[in-house]
Amino acid sequence: MKIALIAAFAFAFAPAAFAKGGKKHCVGADGADLASATTKKECKKAGGKWQKMKKAPAGDTTTTPK
């Protein structure tokens, strides 16, 4: 019973713990998202720019790239 309770709390709070890391991403010269570059250093090596993610409009149901 304790294990199930711990697992439930872990799943409930996991998104909040990882939300901070999704504010910036790597964008290539052509405007495409470079998903392979997950850090600013990797982005610079790939020839991209480390930029803030744009917020989706309120009516848009699609998710932003990670």
Backbone torsions as a table, in degrees:
resi	resn	phi	psi	omega
1	MET	NA	-40.9	179.5
2	LYS	-64.2	-38.1	-179.1
3	ILE	-64.2	-41.9	178.7
4	ALA	-63.9	-39.1	179.0
5	LEU	-66.8	-43.2	178.1
6	ILE	-63.0	-43.2	179.5
7	ALA	-63.4	-39.8	179.3
8	ALA	-63.3	-42.6	178.0
9	PHE	-67.1	-37.5	179.4
10	ALA	-62.3	-43.7	179.2
11	PHE	-70.1	-33.8	-178.5
12	ALA	-69.3	-37.9	-176.0
13	PHE	-97.8	-7.2	-178.8
14	ALA	-61.3	-45.8	-179.7
15	PRO	-60.5	-35.8	179.8
16	ALA	-67.2	-33.8	-179.0
17	ALA	-71.1	-31.6	-176.4
18	PHE	-99.4	-1.6	-176.6
19	ALA	-67.3	-30.5	-176.7
20	LYS	-63.6	-36.0	-174.3
21	GLY	-74.1	-10.1	-174.6
22	GLY	-96.3	20.3	-175.5
23	LYS	-86.8	-18.9	-179.4
24	LYS	-132.7	155.9	177.7
25	HIS	-152.0	169.7	-177.3
26	CYS	-95.8	129.3	180.0
27	VAL	-120.1	129.1	179.0
28	GLY	-75.5	175.0	-178.5
29	ALA	-62.7	-29.5	-179.3
30	ASP	-86.3	2.2	178.7
31	GLY	91.5	-1.9	-179.8
32	ALA	-80.9	148.5	178.3
33	ASP	-75.5	128.2	177.1
34	LEU	-97.0	90.2	-175.5
35	ALA	-68.3	-24.4	-178.1
36	SER	-71.2	-24.5	178.8
37	ALA	-93.3	103.3	-175.8
38	THR	-98.9	-9.0	177.4
39	THR	-124.8	164.5	-179.8
40	LYS	-62.1	-38.1	-179.7
41	LYS	-65.2	-45.1	178.7
42	GLU	-65.1	-36.7	179.8
43	CYS	-63.9	-43.7	179.9
44	LYS	-63.7	-40.1	177.8
45	LYS	-63.8	-35.1	-178.5
46	ALA	-80.0	-5.1	178.9
47	GLY	84.3	21.6	-179.7
48	GLY	-105.1	-177.0	176.8
49	LYS	-119.4	137.4	179.5
50	TRP	-86.7	109.6	-174.3
51	GLN	-126.7	159.3	174.4
52	LYS	-71.0	145.3	176.5
53	MET	-74.6	142.3	176.5
54	LYS	-82.2	140.0	177.8
55	LYS	-76.0	139.2	177.4
56	ALA	-74.7	147.4	176.3
57	PRO	-59.2	154.5	-175.9
58	ALA	-59.3	-34.4	-178.8
59	GLY	-83.1	-9.7	-177.1
60	ASP	-81.4	132.5	-178.1
61	THR	-101.4	-0.4	-179.8
62	THR	-79.7	157.2	179.5
63	THR	-94.7	155.5	177.9
64	THR	-80.4	151.2	-179.8
65	PRO	-67.6	152.2	179.4
66	LYS	-105.2	NA	NA
